[in-house]
Amino acid sequence: MRNYSTFDPLAGLNTLYSNFSEDIETRWISPENPTGDKGKGGTTNKGAKGNAFFIVQPGDTQVLMDVEGPGIIRRIWVSGTIAVNEEQRRAVKLEMYWDGADTPAVSAPFGDFFGIAHGELVPFENQFFFSPEGRSFNCTIPMPFKKSALIKITNNSSSEVWIWYDINYLVFGSLPEDLLYFHANYRRDTSTVPGEDFEILPELDGKGRFIGSNIGVIGGEAYMGTWFGEGEVKIYLDGDTDYPTLVGTGTEDYIGSGWGQGEYSGRYAGSLISDRENDIYAFYRYHLDDPVYFHKDIRVTLQQMGNANKKRILEMMKITEDIEPVWFLDQRSGKTKQGRLLEPGNEDLFYKEDFPVTSTNFYRSDDVCATAYYYLDRPGR
């Protein structure tokens, strides 16, 4: 007989046929059983469907989950007006607290947390998030807690929210002390500064693992019709200062595509919105098979850089000062060379009459947002 006193509570958790400890129990929280207590589901209408959703008035806060641990959340599903109302997807705030921490581990607009930016929702599926028909939210990121879990929403929209939801979790007798806590934070800059990288994840001290992010870009009006995505994702690890240890080669490259960015949904990377006509993009990348660990600190950024030819850049310079050429392809000799305009002596090269009208990267200003997902060695930020 298995000795459950020494049984690893997490062993075989994702294997269907593995045996399991006697102190693991399954719970579902929903409006029909808001506490998740054993034998307390469906009691509001004598067993008939009687409380399938909550109504949250403007300005009010609704607790979705408030339980004592230890446990691990395995799945969250939500639908209702929040799935079909664009204002609510951005204006309703989602917060999660672990183990009684004063600060939330998760704080983000509701829709942005669930894997897609701009308050948009389209059918998609990846490793962590999915919306089968574009009118629901699903999250399967494991979220452990050792003492307690509190999840709530605040309705900052102008209309009442009707919300159906399930939060499925496992109750454990105990969990390993060195488990990391799930975190997510949201940032938006409606007018980034040319030459200054947008921070997907501002500098963070501690030990953990960066899971990835979903990112949204609305291009500045002056750049309409040009390519936004030459910016490189940079990850500064464990004491990096001026330059990062990890760096990519452009947004479409970072999410596994190349030479532009269409619409697709993949397990670890995808581009859910690619509207070049209106210069609106939403994309994601999750680091599962290529883990990003940090031992002391981390910072993740995205360069604000686009591409156009010289003629178009000169036209844009008449409209905005938020533009700076930084790199070009020199094809005058018949053999392509890279020209770096930020190198000493090259600063004025772009403006010379014989400069080739060809591919040029430039710093630009856009409306950029991102939700970063990571695990950290403490429950609060």
DAGI-V158723 format. One record per residue. RES is the residue in one letter. NEAR is the number of other C-alpha atoms within 10 Angstrom. D_FIRST is the distance of its C-alpha to the first C-alpha in Angstrom with 1 decimal. Layout:
res=RES near=NEAR d_first=D_FIRST
res=RES near=NEAR d_first=D_FIRST
//
This chain:
res=M near=3 d_first=0.0
res=R near=9 d_first=3.8
res=N near=7 d_first=6.4
res=Y near=12 d_first=8.9
res=S near=10 d_first=11.6
res=T near=8 d_first=12.3
res=F near=13 d_first=11.7
res=D near=14 d_first=15.1
res=P near=19 d_first=16.5
res=L near=13 d_first=18.8
res=A near=12 d_first=16.7
res=G near=12 d_first=17.3
res=L near=12 d_first=19.4
res=N near=8 d_first=22.0
res=T near=8 d_first=19.9
res=L near=7 d_first=19.7
res=Y near=8 d_first=16.6
res=S near=9 d_first=14.3
res=N near=12 d_first=11.4
res=F near=17 d_first=12.5
res=S near=18 d_first=12.1
res=E near=12 d_first=12.6
res=D near=13 d_first=15.9
res=I near=15 d_first=17.5
res=E near=14 d_first=20.1
res=T near=13 d_first=22.9
res=R near=18 d_first=26.5
res=W near=21 d_first=29.9
res=I near=21 d_first=33.1
res=S near=24 d_first=36.4
res=P near=21 d_first=39.6
res=E near=24 d_first=37.9
res=N near=20 d_first=35.2
res=P near=20 d_first=36.7
res=T near=17 d_first=34.2
res=G near=21 d_first=31.0
res=D near=12 d_first=30.0
res=K near=11 d_first=27.5
res=G near=8 d_first=29.5
res=K near=12 d_first=32.8
res=G near=17 d_first=33.6
res=G near=18 d_first=36.9
res=T near=14 d_first=38.3
res=T near=15 d_first=41.8
res=N near=10 d_first=43.3
res=K near=8 d_first=41.3
res=G near=10 d_first=38.8
res=A near=9 d_first=41.5
res=K near=11 d_first=41.9
res=G near=13 d_first=43.8
res=N near=16 d_first=43.1
res=A near=15 d_first=42.3
res=F near=16 d_first=44.1
res=F near=17 d_first=45.7
res=I near=14 d_first=49.4
res=V near=17 d_first=50.2
res=Q near=17 d_first=53.9
res=P near=15 d_first=55.7
res=G near=13 d_first=55.2
res=D near=14 d_first=52.1
res=T near=16 d_first=48.5
res=Q near=16 d_first=45.5
res=V near=12 d_first=42.0
res=L near=21 d_first=39.4
res=M near=20 d_first=36.3
res=D near=17 d_first=35.9
res=V near=19 d_first=32.4
res=E near=16 d_first=30.6
res=G near=20 d_first=27.8
res=P near=19 d_first=25.6
res=G near=25 d_first=25.4
res=I near=20 d_first=26.4
res=I near=20 d_first=29.1
res=R near=15 d_first=28.4
res=R near=18 d_first=31.5
res=I near=20 d_first=34.9
res=W near=19 d_first=37.3
res=V near=20 d_first=40.8
res=S near=18 d_first=43.9
res=G near=18 d_first=47.1
res=T near=19 d_first=50.6
res=I near=26 d_first=49.1
res=A near=24 d_first=48.3
res=V near=15 d_first=51.8
res=N near=18 d_first=54.0
res=E near=16 d_first=54.8
res=E near=17 d_first=56.0
res=Q near=23 d_first=52.9
res=R near=25 d_first=50.7
res=R near=22 d_first=52.5
res=A near=20 d_first=53.5
res=V near=21 d_first=50.2
res=K near=22 d_first=48.3
res=L near=22 d_first=44.5
res=E near=21 d_first=42.9
res=M near=24 d_first=39.4
res=Y near=24 d_first=38.5
res=W near=27 d_first=35.3
res=D near=20 d_first=34.4
res=G near=15 d_first=37.8
res=A near=16 d_first=39.8
res=D near=11 d_first=43.6
res=T near=14 d_first=44.1
res=P near=20 d_first=42.4
res=A near=22 d_first=40.1
res=V near=25 d_first=41.4
res=S near=20 d_first=45.0
res=A near=23 d_first=46.7
res=P near=26 d_first=48.7
res=F near=24 d_first=46.4
res=G near=26 d_first=47.3
res=D near=25 d_first=47.4
res=F near=29 d_first=43.8
res=F near=24 d_first=42.6
res=G near=29 d_first=43.7
res=I near=28 d_first=47.4
res=A near=27 d_first=50.5
res=H near=22 d_first=53.8
res=G near=19 d_first=52.5
res=E near=20 d_first=52.2
res=L near=25 d_first=49.6
res=V near=15 d_first=49.4
res=P near=13 d_first=46.8
res=F near=20 d_first=44.4
res=E near=20 d_first=40.8
res=N near=19 d_first=39.2
res=Q near=14 d_first=35.9
res=F near=16 d_first=36.1
res=F near=21 d_first=38.7
res=F near=22 d_first=40.1
res=S near=22 d_first=42.6
res=P near=13 d_first=42.6
res=E near=12 d_first=46.1
res=G near=14 d_first=47.5
res=R near=17 d_first=47.1
res=S near=23 d_first=43.7
res=F near=24 d_first=41.7
res=N near=21 d_first=38.1
res=C near=21 d_first=36.2
res=T near=16 d_first=32.7
res=I near=16 d_first=32.7
res=P near=15 d_first=29.6
res=M near=18 d_first=30.8
res=P near=25 d_first=28.5
res=F near=27 d_first=29.5
res=K near=21 d_first=28.2
res=K near=15 d_first=30.3
res=S near=18 d_first=32.2
res=A near=23 d_first=33.7
res=L near=19 d_first=37.2
res=I near=18 d_first=38.8
res=K near=15 d_first=42.3
res=I near=20 d_first=45.4
res=T near=21 d_first=49.0
res=N near=24 d_first=51.6
res=N near=20 d_first=54.6
res=S near=21 d_first=56.0
res=S near=12 d_first=59.1
res=S near=15 d_first=57.3
res=E near=17 d_first=54.4
res=V near=24 d_first=51.0
res=W near=16 d_first=49.0
res=I near=19 d_first=45.4
res=W near=20 d_first=42.5
res=Y near=22 d_first=39.1
res=D near=20 d_first=35.3
res=I near=21 d_first=33.2
res=N near=18 d_first=29.6
res=Y near=21 d_first=27.1
res=L near=17 d_first=23.5
res=V near=20 d_first=22.8
res=F near=20 d_first=20.5
res=G near=14 d_first=19.6
res=S near=15 d_first=21.0
res=L near=19 d_first=22.3
res=P near=11 d_first=23.3
res=E near=7 d_first=26.7
res=D near=8 d_first=28.3
res=L near=15 d_first=28.0
res=L near=19 d_first=31.5
res=Y near=22 d_first=33.2
res=F near=26 d_first=34.8
res=H near=24 d_first=38.6
res=A near=22 d_first=41.5
res=N near=23 d_first=45.2
res=Y near=20 d_first=48.3
res=R near=18 d_first=51.7
res=R near=17 d_first=55.0
res=D near=15 d_first=58.4
res=T near=14 d_first=61.0
res=S near=15 d_first=63.4
res=T near=19 d_first=62.0
res=V near=16 d_first=64.3
res=P near=19 d_first=65.4
res=G near=17 d_first=64.2
res=E near=15 d_first=61.5
res=D near=19 d_first=57.9
res=F near=24 d_first=56.0
res=E near=21 d_first=53.0
res=I near=27 d_first=49.9
res=L near=24 d_first=47.9
res=P near=14 d_first=50.1
res=E near=13 d_first=49.3
res=L near=17 d_first=46.1
res=D near=16 d_first=44.8
res=G near=15 d_first=41.2
res=K near=18 d_first=38.2
res=G near=23 d_first=36.7
res=R near=21 d_first=36.8
res=F near=24 d_first=39.6
res=I near=20 d_first=38.3
res=G near=23 d_first=41.7
res=S near=25 d_first=44.3
res=N near=26 d_first=46.3
res=I near=27 d_first=50.1
res=G near=24 d_first=53.2
res=V near=24 d_first=56.8
res=I near=22 d_first=60.0
res=G near=25 d_first=62.8
res=G near=19 d_first=66.0
res=E near=14 d_first=68.9
res=A near=20 d_first=71.1
res=Y near=25 d_first=68.7
res=M near=15 d_first=68.3
res=G near=14 d_first=67.8
res=T near=17 d_first=66.7
res=W near=17 d_first=63.3
res=F near=30 d_first=61.2
res=G near=23 d_first=58.3
res=E near=22 d_first=59.3
res=G near=26 d_first=57.6
res=E near=20 d_first=54.9
res=V near=23 d_first=51.5
res=K near=21 d_first=51.2
res=I near=21 d_first=48.2
res=Y near=20 d_first=49.1
res=L near=22 d_first=46.2
res=D near=18 d_first=45.9
res=G near=14 d_first=49.5
res=D near=14 d_first=51.4
res=T near=10 d_first=54.8
res=D near=6 d_first=57.6
res=Y near=11 d_first=55.6
res=P near=18 d_first=52.0
res=T near=12 d_first=49.5
res=L near=13 d_first=48.5
res=V near=16 d_first=51.2
res=G near=15 d_first=51.6
res=T near=14 d_first=54.7
res=G near=22 d_first=55.2
res=T near=26 d_first=53.4
res=E near=22 d_first=53.1
res=D near=18 d_first=51.9
res=Y near=18 d_first=49.2
res=I near=19 d_first=47.8
res=G near=15 d_first=47.8
res=S near=16 d_first=51.1
res=G near=13 d_first=54.6
res=W near=11 d_first=58.3
res=G near=14 d_first=58.1
res=Q near=23 d_first=55.5
res=G near=17 d_first=55.1
res=E near=13 d_first=52.5
res=Y near=15 d_first=49.0
res=S near=17 d_first=45.4
res=G near=16 d_first=42.8
res=R near=14 d_first=39.2
res=Y near=18 d_first=40.0
res=A near=23 d_first=43.8
res=G near=26 d_first=46.5
res=S near=25 d_first=49.9
res=L near=27 d_first=49.9
res=I near=24 d_first=53.6
res=S near=18 d_first=56.3
res=D near=14 d_first=59.6
res=R near=17 d_first=62.2
res=E near=9 d_first=65.1
res=N near=12 d_first=64.1
res=D near=20 d_first=62.4
res=I near=17 d_first=59.0
res=Y near=25 d_first=55.7
res=A near=24 d_first=52.0
res=F near=27 d_first=49.4
res=Y near=27 d_first=46.0
res=R near=21 d_first=43.9
res=Y near=23 d_first=40.2
res=H near=15 d_first=38.9
res=L near=13 d_first=35.4
res=D near=7 d_first=35.6
res=D near=8 d_first=38.3
res=P near=12 d_first=36.9
res=V near=18 d_first=39.5
res=Y near=17 d_first=38.2
res=F near=20 d_first=40.3
res=H near=15 d_first=39.9
res=K near=13 d_first=43.0
res=D near=17 d_first=44.8
res=I near=25 d_first=45.5
res=R near=22 d_first=48.4
res=V near=24 d_first=48.7
res=T near=21 d_first=52.1
res=L near=25 d_first=54.0
res=Q near=22 d_first=57.6
res=Q near=24 d_first=60.2
res=M near=27 d_first=61.9
res=G near=22 d_first=63.4
res=N near=25 d_first=65.6
res=A near=21 d_first=69.0
res=N near=17 d_first=72.2
res=K near=20 d_first=75.1
res=K near=11 d_first=77.3
res=R near=15 d_first=74.6
res=I near=22 d_first=73.8
res=L near=14 d_first=77.4
res=E near=12 d_first=77.6
res=M near=17 d_first=74.6
res=M near=14 d_first=76.2
res=K near=9 d_first=79.1
res=I near=13 d_first=76.6
res=T near=14 d_first=74.3
res=E near=12 d_first=74.2
res=D near=20 d_first=70.3
res=I near=22 d_first=70.3
res=E near=17 d_first=70.5
res=P near=24 d_first=70.5
res=V near=20 d_first=68.3
res=W near=20 d_first=67.9
res=F near=24 d_first=69.6
res=L near=19 d_first=69.9
res=D near=19 d_first=73.1
res=Q near=16 d_first=74.2
res=R near=11 d_first=78.0
res=S near=7 d_first=78.0
res=G near=7 d_first=76.1
res=K near=8 d_first=73.1
res=T near=10 d_first=70.7
res=K near=12 d_first=70.1
res=Q near=11 d_first=68.2
res=G near=17 d_first=70.4
res=R near=20 d_first=68.9
res=L near=20 d_first=71.2
res=L near=14 d_first=69.7
res=E near=10 d_first=70.6
res=P near=8 d_first=73.7
res=G near=9 d_first=76.9
res=N near=13 d_first=75.3
res=E near=13 d_first=75.4
res=D near=11 d_first=78.5
res=L near=14 d_first=77.9
res=F near=20 d_first=76.6
res=Y near=11 d_first=80.0
res=K near=8 d_first=82.2
res=E near=8 d_first=83.9
res=D near=9 d_first=82.6
res=F near=15 d_first=79.0
res=P near=17 d_first=77.3
res=V near=18 d_first=76.4
res=T near=14 d_first=72.8
res=S near=15 d_first=69.2
res=T near=24 d_first=69.1
res=N near=25 d_first=66.2
res=F near=25 d_first=67.1
res=Y near=23 d_first=65.6
res=R near=28 d_first=65.6
res=S near=27 d_first=64.7
res=D near=24 d_first=62.3
res=D near=15 d_first=60.2
res=V near=25 d_first=56.7
res=C near=23 d_first=53.4
res=A near=30 d_first=49.8
res=T near=27 d_first=46.4
res=A near=27 d_first=44.2
res=Y near=22 d_first=40.4
res=Y near=21 d_first=38.5
res=Y near=20 d_first=35.6
res=L near=22 d_first=36.7
res=D near=17 d_first=35.3
res=R near=19 d_first=36.6
res=P near=24 d_first=36.5
res=G near=19 d_first=40.3
res=R near=18 d_first=43.0
//
